[in-house]
Amino acid sequence: MKICMLAPEFIPNWGGVGTYIVELVKHLPEDFELIVVTPDRGDVETKYLHNNMKVIKTIKAGDTFIYNLKFQYYCLKEIPQLLKEEGVDVIHSHTAHMPDLLLSLKKLDIPTVTTVHSTIKLQRSGTKMATSFRNAEFSERMTYLLYPFLRLAEDFYFSRERKYITVSNWMKNYLEKEYSLNGVEVIHNSVDTDFFYKRKKFEFINSRVYKDREVIFYCGRLIGLKGVGILIKSMKEIIKNHEDVLFLFAGRGNQSYFENLIDKFEIPIWNYEFLGHVDYNRLVEYYSISDVFVLPSFHENFPTSLLEAMACEVPSIATNVGGVSEVLKDRNNGILLNVNNINMYGLSFAINMVLNDYKKFVEMGKKGRDVVVENFSWKENIKKIVSLYERVGDSL
């Protein structure tokens, strides 16, 4: 079977969609043929992902918003001929990016599978809760400005005939209610639990730098939507009780804005570090040295970073948004905070609670790994995607 993957994010990935596509490609059976069509974010090695894969790089992508419009146009102009030449069986697209938005205007004889990771409406709603327009990241500002057009485009996109899958039961219910979609299948986000486990030996990280220090880890895009501002505002309250604590921020985004916010709150440089994009092979080591993982987001579907942290037995704190409660159970395998009244004091209280009674929460971290291994491992969930491809491909 030959799959054409329309990948608005790939390697180096910018967020959860990119991680999903990379992991999906890596775990598909070797007898599948893959064509990955993706924006060009520079020269990176991809051959190790799959032995039967061709990567087609399109437009240069140096931003987090405008590139997607160009990528949609490329798909309209070039994909029909590519499909004809390659003999593709199934197209796999991803949204909220909608790379095949314009392409869907054409009549194609090839079925399309779309994974719904998020929607424009949900992203805008979460951003409005999290930050002001002035302090928003570029892509968040553009979503504000172009929202009427983007919402119309999204309504049109969801009216087209395709097979929809999503990564949480919460999103399935939302799509059925908001867009009257029927037959949406849920295949949860997954992680490679043979790779993501708590490491005791480190290949990349000089663990002496972090020795005898409590480490609070955030991993995700540096945008208001993810609650990074709330986490920064909580730092001072935590440092009062834990002077040597270290906050690590991993991910791309509006770093200068958040550095200025940290300066505003007079946080000592000793207590934080921005890591930027962290390579996949190093990421597991940062989880392993962490005492607490924090995801205070205002919108998520089913966050991969939370699964990775839990697979590494890190005591985790997250907001009860999207499908988070489908994996994290409050006071059982982590702490779940109410997003509707989250603030710096509530978050700092939760983090201090973990640090002050750490043995108890270490046991919760172990329960977290058990849940991920049993329910959210690629070993099992890749079978569901393969079965879906085969059913969709045979439907014509």
C-alpha positions, -999 to +999 in steps of 0.1 A: +000+000+000+013+035-009+004+065+014+009+101+005+014+120+038+007+157+036+029+169+065+026+206+074+051+198+102+078+172+099+115+173+108+126+194+126+091+194+141+076+225+157+049+208+178+026+179+184+014+175+148+050+171+137+057+146+165+026+126+155+036+124+119+072+115+126+062+087+150+035+074+127+059+072+097+085+055+119+061+028+131+043+019+099+052-015+085+082-017+061+060-031+033+042+003+031+054+028+006+054+064+019+056+097+002+059+126+026+052+160+012+064+187+036+076+223+037+114+228+036+128+236+071+164+229+062+186+199+056+179+171+081+183+134+080+151+114+075+162+081+061+163+065+095+125+069+099+114+044+073+132+023+047+106+027+020+100+065+022+104+094-002+104+129+012+094+158-011+103+192+002+082+221-011+083+258-001+107+272+024+092+275+058+108+300+082+076+312+101+047+296+120+018+308+099+023+322+064+041+291+052+010+271+056-009+292+031+019+286+006+019+249+013-018+247+007-013+263-027+015+239-035-007+210-027-034+223-051-009+227-080+014+198-076-003+169-057-028+158-085+001+151-109+021+134-081-008+111-072-011+101-108+026+094-113+031+075-080-001+054-079-010+064-044-037+045-025-045+068+004-038+105+012-033+113+048-038+149+058-038+168+092-057+197+106-060+224+120-034+231+093-057+219+064-029+214+039-054+199+014-079+228+018-075+240-018-068+205-031-103+194-019-118+216-046-106+191-071-123+158-078-098+131-068-103+093-071-081+087-041-096+085-006-084+109+020-078+103+057-076+134+080-064+134+115-080+162+135-054+174+160-072+207+167-095+233+151-090+270+144-120+278+167-105+259+196-071+275+192-085+310+191-107+303+222-077+290+241-055+320+231-081+345+242-081+329+276-043+328+278-030+362+265-037+395+249-033+402+212-002+425+219+016+397+238+005+368+215+030+349+193+029+357+155+007+327+145-017+335+173-020+371+162-026+361+126-053+337+137-070+367+156-068+389+125-079+364+099-103+344+121-136+352+101-119+339+069-102+309+087-135+299+103-153+299+069-124+279+054-126+254+083-164+250+079-159+243+042-131+218+050-152+198+074-180+196+048-159+176+023-161+139+020-132+122+038-125+097+066-119+116+099-099+103+128-089+121+159-068+114+190-092+117+219-128+109+227-133+145+237-124+157+202-147+131+186-176+144+207-167+180+198-166+173+161-199+155+161-216+184+180-199+214+163-196+201+127-221+173+126-194+148+115-204+112+116-182+081+118-152+098+134-128+072+147-106+077+178-070+064+177-053+080+206-019+097+204+008+072+213+045+070+223+073+046+219+074+032+254+105+012+245+123+045+240+106+067+265+114+053+299+133+068+329+170+067+321+196+063+348+226+067+324+229+097+302+245+099+268+240+136+261+232+155+293+259+163+319+238+152+348+263+169+373+248+202+362+214+191+376+226+170+405+209+177+438+186+202+421+148+199+417+139+203+381+105+215+368+102+207+331+079+223+304+080+209+269+060+225+241+057+255+219+064+288+236+031+304+231+004+319+253-020+291+244+002+266+263+000+285+296+037+294+296+029+328+310+010+313+340+040+290+347+064+319+347+042+339+370+042+310+395+080+307+396+086+332+424+062+314+448+080+281+442+115+296+446+105+310+480+103+274+492+129+257+469+157+281+463+177+258+441+148+247+419+155+249+381+128+255+355+136+241+321+116+253+290+120+231+259+105+242+226+105+269+199+084+301+200+084+336+213+114+331+237+123+368+240+088+377+252+089+351+279+125+360+289+113+396+294+084+384+315+108+364+337+129+396+341+098+415+350+092+391+379+129+393+389+135+356+387+173+348+392+190+334+361+202+305+383+166+293+384+157+289+347+170+279+313+155+280+278+166+250+259+151+259+225+143+229+202+155+197+219+165+168+197+143+137+201+171+116+214+180+141+241+144+148+251+140+115+270+170+125+291+154+158+301+123+139+312+145+115+332+162+143+352+129+161+359+111+160+392+079+175+378+064+179+343+040+208+339+016+215+311-007+244+321-023+247+287-056+265+278-062+241+249-050+206+240-065+176+222-044+147+236-008+160+242+021+138+233+044+156+256+023+145+286+024+109+274+062+111+270+066+125+305+043+099+321+061+071+302+093+084+319+076+082+353+077+120+358+050+132+383+029+153+360+006+184+364-018+194+336-050+213+331-082+195+324-085+205+288-095+184+258-087+147+263-061+152+291-084+135+316-085+104+294-049+097+305-043+117+336-065+110+367-063+135+395-044+123+426-041+089+410-013+092+384-008+130+385-025+163+393-053+177+371-060+215+375-092+233+365-084+255+335-113+278+342-097+291+374-060+283+369-037+311+382-002+315+394-011+306+430-030+274+421-002+262+399+026+271+423+006+253+451+003+222+430+041+222+421+050+228+458+027+200+468+046+175+446+081+187+457+071+187+494+058+151+493+079+137+465+079+100+475+041+099+472+042+115+438+070+092+426+045+064+431+020+083+410+046+087+383+050+049+382+013+045+378+014+070+350+039+048+330+017+018+336-013+036+321+007+047+290+023+013+284-011-004+286-032+020+265-011+045+246+018+026+230+025+026+193+029-012+194-009-015+196-022+017+181-003+014+148-023-017+141-055+004+142-041+030+117-030+002+094-064-014+095-080+020+088-058+026+058-067-008+044-104-003+049-104+032+033-082+020+005-105-009-003-136+013-002-132+026-038 
